[in-house]
Amino acid sequence: MSLAAFDLALAPLATRRYCLPMAEKELPEPKRRNKTLSVADVLSGALDPVLKKRGFATRDIITHWRAIAPPPYDATTMPDKLTWPRSAGHSHEGAVLHLRCGPGQALFVQHAAPEIARAVNRYFGYHLVNEVKLSAAPFTPGSGGKPQNKRQPSQNEIARVGATVDGVEDAELREALRVLGLALSSRSDQKRG
């Protein structure tokens, strides 16, 4: 078969292919944007890639940490990252969980590491965590709690604390003592009331 005959035989196919209507099917209806979304749904697209970089497949271990961890570690620790063993077979078992812990809690967390690992594995229903290690990143307990309402000191308290610190010559020290005195006076009022 000559090249010209071959081109002629294929010409009807080529013209038919490019002459098809642009859309044989109806276009899907666009998503409506005028509906309310939860913050979790909106942020999930932004959080998931960050969590995947930290080794978390889902955000369950972070969002449900208070239910997963045994007391008192549910309030004094927080998952930082999961590191998976480097092996030829990519299994979903035997990861190392790195925890952030509150100040002064590192020794207790290290001692309870097997208990924490068992609690995580029990929650997920399979052997997810093989070992628990401490992370160097700091964690302040209660940072995710409700913000406390600051009480405004009364004029009487301000005058009393001001009279107490008036004798201090250094202006910066006097101001620091004034702030401390007001904080302590409001704290003692909260304990009484």
C-alpha positions in Angstrom: 0.0 0.0 0.0 1.4 3.4 -0.9 1.7 6.2 1.5 -0.9 8.3 -0.3 -3.4 5.5 -0.2 -2.7 5.0 3.5 -3.3 8.7 4.2 -6.5 8.6 2.2 -7.8 5.6 4.2 -7.1 7.3 7.5 -8.5 10.7 6.5 -12.1 9.9 7.3 -11.2 8.7 10.8 -9.2 11.8 11.5 -11.8 14.2 10.3 -14.5 12.3 12.2 -12.5 12.3 15.4 -11.9 16.1 15.3 -15.4 16.9 14.2 -17.2 15.4 17.1 -19.3 17.8 19.2 -17.4 19.2 22.1 -19.6 17.7 24.8 -21.7 14.7 24.2 -22.6 14.5 27.9 -24.2 17.1 29.9 -21.8 19.1 32.1 -22.0 18.3 35.8 -23.8 20.9 37.9 -21.3 23.2 39.6 -21.0 22.9 43.3 -23.0 25.5 45.2 -20.9 27.9 47.2 -23.7 29.4 49.3 -23.8 26.7 52.0 -22.4 26.8 55.5 -19.3 24.7 56.1 -17.7 23.7 59.4 -14.3 25.0 60.2 -13.0 21.4 60.2 -14.2 20.8 56.7 -12.6 24.1 55.4 -9.3 23.5 57.2 -9.0 19.8 56.3 -7.6 20.5 52.9 -4.9 22.7 54.5 -4.1 20.5 57.5 -3.9 17.1 55.8 -0.7 17.7 53.8 1.0 19.1 56.9 -0.1 16.1 59.0 1.1 13.8 56.3 4.6 15.4 56.4 4.5 14.7 60.2 3.7 11.0 59.5 0.0 11.0 60.4 -2.3 9.4 57.8 -5.3 10.9 59.4 -5.9 13.5 62.1 -7.6 11.1 64.4 -4.7 10.6 66.8 -4.4 14.4 67.3 -8.1 15.2 67.5 -8.9 12.3 69.8 -5.8 12.3 71.9 -7.7 13.1 75.1 -9.7 9.9 74.5 -6.7 7.8 73.4 -4.1 8.6 76.1 -4.4 7.3 79.6 -4.8 9.9 82.4 -2.8 12.0 83.3 -0.9 11.8 80.0 -4.0 13.0 78.1 -3.6 16.5 79.5 0.2 16.6 79.8 1.3 15.2 76.4 0.5 15.8 72.7 1.4 13.8 69.6 4.2 15.5 67.6 4.9 13.1 64.8 5.0 9.4 63.7 8.1 8.0 62.1 7.7 4.8 60.2 10.4 2.1 59.9 12.3 2.0 56.6 11.7 -1.4 55.1 11.0 -2.9 51.7 7.4 -3.8 52.7 5.4 -0.7 53.5 3.4 -1.8 56.5 1.2 0.3 58.7 2.5 -1.2 61.9 5.4 -0.5 64.2 5.7 3.3 64.0 7.5 5.4 66.6 5.3 8.0 68.2 7.0 11.2 69.2 5.3 13.1 72.0 5.6 16.6 73.3 5.2 16.7 77.0 4.7 19.4 79.6 7.6 20.7 81.7 8.7 18.3 84.4 6.7 15.4 82.8 9.5 13.9 80.7 10.5 11.3 83.2 7.0 10.2 83.9 6.2 10.0 80.2 9.3 7.9 79.5 8.3 5.5 82.3 4.8 5.1 81.0 5.8 4.9 77.3 4.7 1.2 77.0 1.4 2.0 78.6 0.8 4.9 76.2 1.7 2.7 73.2 -0.7 0.1 74.3 -3.5 2.7 74.7 -2.9 4.0 71.2 -2.9 0.5 69.7 -6.0 -0.4 71.6 -7.8 2.7 70.3 -6.9 1.9 66.7 -7.4 -1.8 67.0 -4.0 -2.9 65.6 -0.3 -2.6 66.4 0.2 1.0 65.1 2.8 2.2 67.6 5.8 0.1 68.5 7.6 2.7 70.6 7.0 6.1 72.2 9.8 8.7 72.3 9.9 12.2 73.6 10.1 15.2 71.2 12.3 18.1 71.8 9.5 20.6 70.9 7.9 22.2 74.0 4.3 21.7 75.0 2.4 23.8 77.5 -0.4 22.0 79.2 -3.8 23.6 78.8 -2.8 25.6 75.7 -5.8 24.3 73.9 -8.2 25.0 76.8 -10.7 27.8 77.2 -9.2 31.2 77.6 -9.6 32.6 81.1 -11.5 35.7 81.6 -9.2 38.4 83.0 -10.7 40.2 86.0 -10.3 43.9 86.1 -8.8 45.1 89.4 -10.9 47.6 91.4 -9.7 51.1 92.0 -9.1 50.2 95.7 -6.7 47.3 94.7 -4.9 49.6 92.2 -4.4 52.2 94.9 -3.3 49.7 97.6 -0.7 48.0 95.3 0.5 51.4 94.0 1.0 52.6 97.6 3.0 49.5 98.4 5.4 49.8 95.5 5.8 53.6 95.6 9.0 53.3 97.6 10.9 51.5 94.8 13.2 53.8 92.9 13.8 51.8 89.7 10.8 52.5 87.3 11.0 49.1 85.5 11.1 47.2 88.8 8.3 49.3 90.2 6.1 48.5 87.2 6.9 44.8 87.3 6.1 44.7 91.0 2.8 46.6 90.4 1.7 44.1 87.7 2.7 41.2 90.0 0.8 42.7 92.9 -2.4 43.2 90.9 -2.2 39.6 89.6 -1.7 38.2 93.1 -4.6 40.3 94.5 -6.9 39.1 91.8 -5.7 35.5 92.3 -6.4 35.7 96.0 -9.9 37.1 95.4 -10.6 34.2 93.0 -9.7 31.7 95.7 -11.9 33.4 98.3 -14.9 33.7 95.9 
